[in-house]
Amino acid sequence: MDGDTTRTARHIAVFVRSLEGGGGAERVMLNLAQGFAGRGHRVDLIMGRISGRFLDNLPDNVRVIELGSRSALGVLPAWPRLGSADMLALLPLVLNPDGPRVLGAVPKLARYLASARPDVLLCGLNYPNIAGLLAQRLAGATLPVVITVHNHLSTAIAQSGRPRMRALPKLVARFFPRAAATVAVSQGVADDAQRLMGAAPGSVVRIYNPVIGDELSRSAAEATGDAWLDDAGPPVVLGAGKLKPQKDFETLLRAFASLRKEREARLVILGEGGEEPHLKALAAELGVADDLRLPGFVDNPYAYMARAGVFVLSSAWEGFGNVLVEAMACGAPVVATDCPSGPAEILESGRYGRLVPVGDAEAMSAAIAESLDDPGDPEDRKKRAAEFSVGASADAYLALFERLLGAEAGR
């Protein structure tokens, strides 16, 4: 098992709500499942619901299990065994029609743990983390539960108006410390999670995301089917992500409009979301509608990244910034906001790409122009991106699992 950290084949359960949304966290968990299986481990990918864009990417050597979670109300029958204190803490979310449906999977996940008896349970995202910890308790299982934090929670909570997000700090402080280990996808996320948990410094483990896989270079070589990128013409400024306020594509659009006054260029933003009408209206207002394309979700963003004049991550906050690493792996020059958190770590404070303040359109425009004029060495960016490989991340998780299982065995 090349690259494996142990000779012992383990049974690893990976739990996510679904693969919906095309988000980075879902892709991370899928990449980890593939990485574990590729190293000879038995892997079960457990989902509250089998749905999402990445279903076609599920590997044959990973067993997929659907729990059929349709409503958070499904957790209520477990109330007597889980205890009133925990259930009362969760009750406002459980009774909310917008409540996290994955909580309803707790009884079925507990039955899985009791019957399948995996060596370790790895959970991804906030409410699957809580559901996994509740299921462990309900099953009476002693296996280590490892939870993961994929976003800078304090910023995400402050920026969100959703009741379920406002309830999250108390739930994080209550439930997350019960995990055998908490993994954060960047040091900034780790520091923030420790504060919310009331945990000691250094108690949250940082493991960078598994971003770069074997298929990337092959996918990057394919044509996009878009003449703006496949044919010679003005350089393309590229953004990618969900069209939502967190990604702050409005600032990118304003930066592009400023750039467009000085030189020919085009802007392509990959992704879907509720901000699309606003971005189109703003482009018309700024006079750059003819130079903007919003293709929606694309199956192969790497082909776009490989042909972009510059890739821009304009986010107000991030957990890590997978797309930034992907663009670097494709050789593209990159500009990123110095947001909490991830980009500065990835770029080593500007060594591998330009960093600009959050929300500063003029600074972003200047950095884009500088990157077009002086793109730097793509091979340096590719080497840096290779450090965030699926194999490296999988090995780090496997080493953590072995430490936990060794500690469990020694009790």
Buried (B, 14 or more C-beta within 10 A) or exposed (E): EEEBBBEEEBBBBBBBBBBBBBBBBBBBBBBBBBBBBBBBBBBBBBBBBBBBBBBEBBEEBBBBBBBEBEBBBBBBEBBEBBEEEBBEBBBEBBEBEEBBBBBBBBBBBBBBBEEBEBBBBBBBBBBBBBBBBBBBBBBEBEBBBBBBBBBBBBBBBEEBEEEBBEBBBEBBBBBBEBBBBBBBBBBBBBBBBBBBBEBEEEEBBBBBBBBBBEEBBEBBEEEBEBEBBBEEEEBBBBBBBBBEBBBBBBBBBBBBBBBBEEEEBBBBBBBBBEBBEBBBEBBEEBEBEEBBBBBEBBEBBBBBBBBBBBBBBBBBBBBBBBBBBBBBBBBBBBBBBBBBBBBBBBBEEEEBBBBBEBBBBEBBBBBBBBBBEEBBEBEEBBEBBBEBBBBBBBBBBBBBBBBBBEEBEEE
